[in-house]
């Protein structure tokens, strides 16, 4: 899984982060947005959201394999 696109924006009262991720073996990409007072937190929320969307789109066995790969890279 890798980030294909990332943007940050100031919202006046905080920040918004937009992320697009791609996953090996899956067609298409997943998108998510994180919004928070902190740009760091907004970024993390966006990435977690995109990973969650990716995992929801695949079969259980493939999801378990992907989680195992992600745990090895952290």
Buried (B, 14 or more C-beta within 10 A) or exposed (E): BEEEEEEBBEEEEBBBBBBBBBBEEBEEBBBBBBBBEEBEBBBBBBBEBBBEBBBEBBEEEBBEEBEEEEEEEE
